[in-house]
Amino acid sequence: MEFVEVLASRIRRNFFNETFRRHAAWGLVVLSLVGSLVKEQWPLPDSYLNNKKNVLNVYFVKVSWGWTFLCLLPFIALTSYVATRSLSAVFRRLGALLVGTMIWFTCTKFFMAIENATGTCYNSSVVLEIRPEYTDKRLCITNGGFWDGFDISGHSFLLPYCTLMILEEVVAAHFVRFEKSWQRHLINILTLSLAFLVLVWIFMFFCTAIYFHDFSQKLLGTSSGILGWYVTYKQWYLTPYSPGLPLRSTTKEGKRGYSK
């Protein structure tokens, strides 16, 4: 457990810190632009990473919101309760996960609707013979066709959004004093888990940029993810009628205070 505590402490100090959090959004934009440039100008040969059945994609990226939700739920609950000793404050902060779920669901459905509205059904990706009897993607694919529409990158949307949300929430651990050993052990394990998720999300986001989608599709996806984070954590959560921001500082009296 001592090794876990030392490692978690180093990750919080060197990775989950204010500097990294403040520059993360621009860093993700740069990754997307560089990856898209590589795809357009110096396309890479097929590899395990652009196989949609690779382990990271199947077991992590495709359920990225589920993993993010699963790890942030106890993290937010524990840091909020230790800081405030108030169940109402805990439930208020957990509202950020409900908001995140709504953003994920709404954007995903919107992207699917755009692809369905702009698409055409063909015999296959090789034989581009139109099948006009199918005007819906699901029916087209079910009947052996290939649907070609404007496919806004869901990975380019969700992976940045999950990354930025994690970075916003984990900063709270810097300002909470965990007096019980089980609390320290749990927060250390959650810190390592969230750090692992962030590394996977960023890596797979870059893989999406260099292997998949057109530039405009990735640009719209990435912009949507960053916009979802900005509207919530940089705008709405500053207001009283919101889940509020995670812990950002400690008051002069030594009490643990939340940013308003």
HUFEN-V360683 format. One record per backbone hydrogen bond with DSSP energy under -0.5 kcal/mol. NH is the residue of the N-H (numbers start at 1). CO is the residue of the C=O. If there is no record, write none. Layout:
BEGIN
[[NH,CO] [NH,CO]]
END
This chain:
BEGIN
[[5,1] [6,2] [7,3] [8,4] [9,5] [10,6] [11,7] [12,8] [13,9] [14,10] [15,11] [16,11] [17,15] [21,17] [22,18] [23,19] [24,20] [24,21] [27,23] [28,24] [29,25] [30,26] [31,27] [32,28] [33,29] [34,30] [35,31] [36,32] [37,33] [38,34] [39,35] [40,36] [41,37] [42,37] [42,38] [50,47] [51,48] [52,50] [54,51] [58,54] [59,55] [60,56] [61,56] [62,57] [63,60] [64,61] [67,63] [68,64] [69,65] [70,66] [71,67] [72,68] [73,69] [74,70] [75,71] [76,72] [77,73] [78,74] [79,75] [80,76] [81,77] [82,78] [83,79] [84,80] [85,81] [90,86] [91,87] [92,88] [93,89] [94,90] [95,91] [95,92] [96,93] [97,94] [98,94] [99,95] [100,96] [101,97] [102,98] [103,99] [104,100] [105,101] [106,102] [107,103] [108,104] [109,105] [110,106] [111,107] [112,108] [113,109] [114,110] [115,111] [116,112] [117,113] [118,114] [119,115] [120,148] [121,134] [122,146] [123,129] [124,127] [128,126] [129,127] [130,128] [131,121] [132,130] [134,131] [135,133] [140,136] [141,137] [142,138] [143,139] [144,141] [145,140] [146,122] [148,120] [148,146] [149,147] [151,149] [152,150] [153,217] [154,152] [157,153] [158,154] [159,155] [161,157] [162,158] [163,159] [164,160] [165,161] [166,162] [167,163] [168,164] [169,165] [170,166] [171,167] [172,169] [173,170] [174,171] [175,172] [176,173] [178,176] [179,177] [184,180] [185,181] [186,182] [187,183] [188,184] [189,185] [190,186] [191,187] [192,188] [193,189] [194,190] [195,191] [196,192] [197,193] [198,194] [199,195] [200,196] [201,197] [202,198] [203,199] [204,200] [205,201] [206,202] [207,203] [208,204] [209,205] [210,206] [211,207] [212,208] [218,214] [219,215] [220,216] [221,217] [222,218] [223,219] [224,220] [225,221] [226,222] [227,223] [228,224] [229,225] [230,226] [231,227] [232,228] [233,229] [234,229] [234,230] [235,230] [236,231] [237,232] [238,235] [239,236] [242,240] [245,259] [248,257] [249,257] [251,255] [254,251] [257,249] [257,255] [259,246]]
END
